[in-house]
Amino acid sequence: MIEADLQLSKSDFKLDANFSVPGRGVTAVFGPSGCGKTTLLRVIAGLEPEATGSLSVNSEQWLDASARRPVEQRRVGVVFQNSSLFPHLTVQENLLYGRQRLRKVTKPIEINQLIASLEIEKLLLRYPGALSGGEKQRVALGRALLAEPKLLLMDEPLSALDRSSREKLMLLLEKFLQEIDIPVFYVTHSSEEVARLADNLVLLANGAVTDHGFIQDVLGAVDGELSRSDTAFSVIEGKIATKQLPGLISVDCGAGIVLQLPDSTAISGIRYHSGSGVRLRIRARDVSLCLEQPQRSSILNILPAVIAQLSAEPYNGSRVVKLDMAGKQLLSKISEYSVQQLGLQEGQPVFAQIKSAALI
């Protein structure tokens, strides 16, 4: 487990972060700009000497009232928004920089295998100035991992990339981060990145943790701060279906649930292969409800569901409805007027409508 109760006071900002998440997998630190995400990562890394409280990482005490483990002994790998590669070193020299500084290689990572996984074999003799943004971030990730970190911190690594580079690196991260045996803290303000990468979630607002835990539990809290916000969303996992409709990508989510989304291959240049796993972000505001199944509709995703829970009170004129679709969780945000007009209540069968374009 990773257990934190951290405080840091500055002249213009105060961090008060109390949370506990599993000591493996990807934990997304999610919240709006300026809420303290990067500050939290700096405190975890030991880069804020004024921070107080406690921090335990997989039974190792990094901070408490009596001791503070120094930065170099925490063995944290960091990947920033900008890759921070050494411009005078080749890619290969950048990769080996952290490894050469280790006093002892205790859990050797097979370098050639890592290079292949990151798809940077052809870049080894280049200098950072000759790399694209996505290539730099892949090299930075490799350098961080070769230093044998006990915890990997990633601070919005995709934010400075163009759309095509971001999608290519996202596809690599979806697979790669699940394969490494190192816990990851991934800072982002993108709900799409959370949906596609995170196993656990820590929500931050104004320097304080508002919720934390397994991603489906946090997202499904209908009265939580995230659900009340305009960014409320659900995550549904599936696989690319064998049969496809023209101009669409079909995702088989199991239990008879098949979702259709636009085929954006022409824009992204990325092709999805049959059987490959995907995670879809579905924003609550893009899910409408009806009591009877519509006929001859332009909306392709019309799914039977049961109302599992409604938020206790309306917020800004809207209510959050948690739906159960054959065991899968889906949120809908609709007006309080619609809730009253349809007479919605827990246990009631409904049909959820999701525009294909909302699943891009």
N, C-alpha and C positions, 0 to 999 in steps of 0.2 A: 504493500500500500504506500501511497504518497499522501502524507498528512501534513497540512500547513495551517498555521495560525500566525499570520505575518502582518506587521505594522510598519509603516514608514510615513513620517511627517516631513513635508517640505513647506516652503513659504507659501506656495500656491496650490498644493495638492496633498491629499492624505490617502494612503492606501491602507485598507483594513480587510485582509483576505483570509477567510477561514473556510477550508474545504478539505475533502478527502476523496481520492479517486484511486482506482486500481493501479498497481505499479507495473503495468504492462499495457501495450496498445497505444493508440493515439488519443490524447486528451486535447480537445480544442478549447482554447481560451477565447471566448466570443463576446463581442460588445462593440459599441460605437467608438469612433475616433475620440481620443482623449479620456477614455474611461479608466486607463491604467494598465492596459494589457502588457505593453512593453516594460513598464516599471515592475510589474509582477515578475516577468522573466528575469529582469536584472537582479531582483532580490533573490530569486531562486538560484541564480548563477553565483551569487555572492559578490556582485558588483556594486551593491549599495551597503557600505559598512555601517550606516546609521540604522539599518533595519533591525527590528526586534521581534521577539516572539519565538516560534518553534517551527522546525521543518525536519521531517523524517522521510527519507527516500529508501523504500524497501529495507526497513529495519536499521538503516544507518542514520544516526542523528547528525544532521548538518548544522542545526542551529537550535539552541535553547538558552535558558537564562544563565547557564554557567560556562558555555563554550560556543565558539563559532568556528566552523571548519573553513579554512582559507580557500580561495578560489581554485588554486591549483590542485588541492586535494579533493575537491568535489567532482572533478573529472566530468565536466559538462561540455558537450559539443553544441556550438551555436551556429545557425545559418540565418543571416540577416536579410533584410529587404534587398540590400546591395551585397553582392557576393563577397566583397572585401578580400579578393584574391591579391596575392603579391604580384604586381605588374612586371617585376624584373625576373620572375621565375616562370618556367614552363608549366604547363598543366601537370606533368608528371612530378615536377619538383614541388608544386603546390600541394599535390596529393600526399606526398611523403613528408611534408614539413612537420605535421603533428606527430606522425609515427616516429620520426627521428628524435623527437624531444622526450619520448617515453623512456623512463629509466629501465622498465622491463615490460616486454610484450607478454601479457598474461593470457589474453584470449585472441590469438592472432586471427585477423580477418584475411581471407584469401584475396589478395590484392587484385589479381587478374579477374577473379569472379566478380568482385565488386565493380571493377571497371566495365566489365561486360554488362552487368545489371543496369548500370547507369548510362550505358550506350555512349561511352566517351573514348572508345579505343582509338579512333582516328584523330583525337584531339591532343594526344599526349605530348607532342613536340611543339605545339602552338603556345603562344603567349596569350594572356588574358585579353589583351587589346584586339586580338583577332577572333574572339568568340562572340556569339550572340548572347543575349540576356539569359535565355533558357540554358544554354551550354554552361555559362558561368555558374548558374545556380546548381547544376548537376555536379560540377567540379567542387563547389563549396560544400555540398552535401557529402561527397566522397571524402574530402579532407577532414570534415568533422568526424566521420565514422572511423577513419583510420587512426584517429587519436584515442580510440577505445573509450568513448564516453559511457558513463553509467546512466546518463540522461541526455536526451537530444532536445534542444530548444530551437524552434523554428519561428522566426518573427516575420510574418507576412511575406514569405519567400516568393509569392507569385504576383505581388502587387505592382511591381515595376515592369512586368512583361506585357507584350502585346497579346491580342486574343489568341492567335495561332500558337505562339510559344507557350502561353499559359495552359492551353488545352493539352498540348503535347506533354508538358511537365506534369500536369495533373494526372494524366493517364499513367505515367511512370510512378508517381507517388502513390496512387491507389494500390498498386501491386507491391511496390518496394517497402513502404512503411509497415505493411502487414507482415512482411517476411523477416524484418530485422528483430532481434531479441533484445530490444532496448526501448524503454518507455519514452514516448515523445510528447512534448508540449508544443502545440501548434497554434500560434496567435493569428487571428484573422478577424475581419469584420464582414467577410463574405459568407452568407448562408449556404451558397453552393459548395464552397470548400468544406464547410462543416459537414454537410450532408454526404459528401463523397469520401471524406477521409476519417472522420472522427468515430471513435468507439465510446468516448466519454466526453462530457461537456462541463465547462466551468463558465458561468455567466457573470460578467462584470458590468457594473453601472456606477459611475461616479466614485470609483475607487473601492467599491465594496462588492463582495460576491453575493449575488442574489439567489443563485441556485447552482447545484453541482451534482454529478452522478452519471449513471449510464445514460446515453444520449436519448433513448426512447422515453425514459422516465422524465427527463428534464423537458423535452419537447412536448410531452403529453400532459404537463401540468396546466390544466385549462384556466386556472386562476393565477398562474405565475406571471411575472413581469414580461417574459418573452411572448407568451401567448396573447397578452393584451396589446403588444406592440404591432406595428404594421408589418414586421418581418417574421411573424409567426409562421412556422412551416412544419411539415412532416417529412420523414425519410422512409422510403420504401425500397427494399432490395429486390432484385430480380435478375434474370438472365436474358440476353438477346435471343429472341425466338428464332426457330428454324424458318418459319414462314413469315414473309414480310409483305406488307401492302405497298403499292407504288407510292414513292415519295415519302414514306414513313418508316420509322424504326419501331418494331414491335418488341415490347419487353414483357416476358412471362414472369409474373410475380408469384406464381403458384396458386393453388386453391381456385383455379379457374379465372384468376385475375390477369388480364392482358392489357397493358397500357400502350397507347400509340403516341409517338412524338415525332416531330418533323425530322427528316433526314437532312442534317446540316453538313454532310460530307463536302458539298461544293464550297462551303465557306471555310470550314476548319481543315479540310484535307485529311481528316482522321476517319478511318473505317473501323466499325465495330464488327467483330466476328461472332458468328452464331455460337451460342453457349457461353460467351464471356459474361462475367458478372458485372452488374452496374448497380449504382445506388441513385435513386431519383429524389430530388428535392421538390416538394409540392407545397407551394405557399397556401396558407389557409384562406387568404382572400381570393384565390383562384378556384375555390371549391364551392359550388352552389348546390343546393338541396331541393329535391322535389318529392312529392308523396307518391306519384305514379310514374312509371317509366315512360319517358318521352318517345314519340314516334317521329321518324323522318327528320331527325335533328342533325345539324352540321357538327355538333359536338360528338366526337368519337368515343370519348371515355365516359361511359355512363355505367356506374357500378352499384350493385345492391349493397346496402350496409345497414347496420343497426346503431342507433344512438347509444353510446356507452356513457356519456356524461356531458352536461352542459355547465358552463361557467356559472357561478352562483349569482352574479349580478352583471348587468350590461356595463360596458365600459366605452365611453364616447359613442353611445348609441348602438353598439354591436355586442354580440355574444359569441363566445367560442364554443363550438360543438365538437366533441371527440367522437369519432365514428369507429366502429369495429367492422372490418371487411374480412371475414373468414380468418380472424385472428390477427390481421394487420391493422395498425393504427393510422388514422387519417384525421387531420383537423380541418374544420371549416369555420370561417368567420362570416357571419351574416348579420343583418340588422336585427335589432330587438323587435322591430315591427314585423319582420318575416317570421321570427320565432313565435310571436303571438298569433299571427294570421294562420300559420300552418299548425299551430297547437303542438309544437314539438316537445317531446318529453323522453326521458330515459327509457330504453327498451323498445322504442318505436322503430319499425323498419322504414327506410327511406332509400332514395337513389341519389348518389353523389355524382355530380357532373364536373369534369375537368377538361378545359380546353387543351388540345394537343400543344398549342404554342406556349402554354404555361409550363411545359415540361422541358423546354430547351435548356 
